[in-house]
Amino acid sequence: MLASYKGRSLIVKTLIECGSDVDAVDNAKDSSLHKAARFGDIECCRLLLEAGADINKKNNSSDTPLDATIGAYSLRS
């Protein structure tokens, strides 16, 4: 869900309600939860987790969404 990357929680909510796969991944194997976590979008993270997104899903770098958050914030410091 590109909407999770763009911080569009209303769109994410609508896509979930329409049955979108919350664990779908991109070419880097990042899920929507990886993207929302990386950009610090708490509302999108909450929506995805409530819809059953896998918090332990690993991407091509073996990072979980939590790792993506930690990496993003360590780069900002």
N, C-alpha and C positions, 0 to 999 in steps of 0.2 A: 504494500500500500504506500504509494508515493506520498499520500496525504500525511502519513506519520512523520515523514522527513520534513515536510513543510509546516508542521504544527497546526494542522487543520482538524482539530478534534471533532467538530460537528460532521465533517466528511468521513472521518474514521468511524464515528458512531453509526452513520448511515450505511457505510460499507459493511460493517459488522452485522447490522440488522438485516442486510440483504444477503447475508450468507458468505461473504468473502472469507477466504482462508487466512486466518490471522497468523499462521506459521509459514506462509509462502515466502520464498526467498528470492533475492536477486542474483546476479552473476557471482558476487563475492560471498554468497550464502548468508547475507545479512537479512534478517527478518524485519518486519515492521517494528518489532519491539527493540531490536538493535538500533534502528534509526531514531526512534523516538527517545530512547535512552541516551544515545550519543548527543542529541541536541537538547537534552534536558527538558523535554516536554512531558511533564508529570501527568497531565490530563490524558494525553494519548497513551502513555504507559499504563495508567489505571484502566482505561477502556479496554486495551488489548489484554491485560492480565485478567480482568473480569470475564473476558470472552474466551479465556482458556489458552492464551499464548504461552508457549513453552519458555519459561524463564531460564532454562538450562541449555537451550539450543545454541550450538556452536557454529560460527561462520568459518570461512576458509582459513582464517588465522587462529582458529580454535578459541576465539573469544566468545563469551556469553554476553548477553545484553549488559550485565553488570560490569564486565570488563570494558565494554565499549564506553560506558559512563565514566569509569575511572580514567581511562585513556584520554577521553575528551577533556575532562576537567584538569588532568595533569598537564596537558598541553596549554591550557589557558592560564596557568599559574605563572 
